[in-house]
Amino acid sequence: MNVKKLHTLTGHKDCVYALAENPAKPGNIYSGAGDGMVVEWSLGEPEVGKLIAKVDASVYAIASHSYNNTLIIGQNYDGIHLIDAESFKKHSSLKMTDKAIFDIASYNKYLLVADGGGTITVVDSEAMAVKKHLKASDKSARCIAVNETLSEFAVGYSDHSIRIFNLDDFSLKKQIAAHKNSVFALKYSPDNQFLLSGSRDANLKVWSVNQDYELHTSIVAHMYCINNIAFREDGVFFATASVDKSIKIWRSSDFKLLKVLDKARFAGHGTSVNKLAWTRYQNQLVSCSDDRSLSIWEIHMMQKI
């Protein structure tokens, strides 16, 4: 595997916590940070970012919403803002929580917002109104993964559990005692065969979706907390990001570790790697970190695997 760091993007004044790709423009990436700034970057000309929004609190979560071509910004201890992805003018806002907003996902017209109070708030983005509150734990809801094929979504919590909900009526379908610590990362494989989870316990776990989420394999993947998981679009590879300052590249077919991207070997991040986006723009991988920067990576296989 040949790995090359293409660019380091700077400009944020605090830790960068969130990344999202524009679904209509795969070369456009958004970042959100502790400085309250949301910035657009073009992977074709990445040197200069464009400030598109500034809020009064940290931004831990942003998401692209293709239903109405908006970018959703989670403002901690307040609510969400929808920004038009073309004009960057504010579309609408909804004050909905006094907790930290840790993740945002979307399905059709609905937004799913995970917060530090353990609540998933279902928002109708057309009416910009709360449709339902899903309160399954008193501990933080940290991450969301949507499986449209099975019409369900998974939520990882700080009570060490994963819960599976129905997308049709938002009912709770299953609870999994998944890890020994908070679940910070969840991602369905592109073929929807597996759900991958990463935790503060540094373990990567693989759950068989069609076997009622039976544990398929468990890997001690990092030295410290796993913050995020991202698949390449074709599903052949996936990457994990960790507090241990590294990014690891894995083969999806057998979950074999292929490469470690760190500061010593690849001039990687110097502190915690918080989020990843494996983009559709030339399959470039984007990472962001507590070191206030984004990195853009080119990853190629030199031979057939």
Helices and strands as residue ranges (DSSP letters): E 2-9, E 16-21, E 28-33, E 37-42, E 50-54, E 61-65, E 70-75, E 79-84, E 90-95, E 101-107, E 110-115, E 119-124, E 129-135, E 141-147, E 152-157, E 161-166, E 172-177, E 183-188, E 194-199, E 203-208, G 209-211, E 214-220, E 226-231, E 237-242, E 247-251, E 256-261, H 263-266, E 273-278, E 285-289, E 294-300
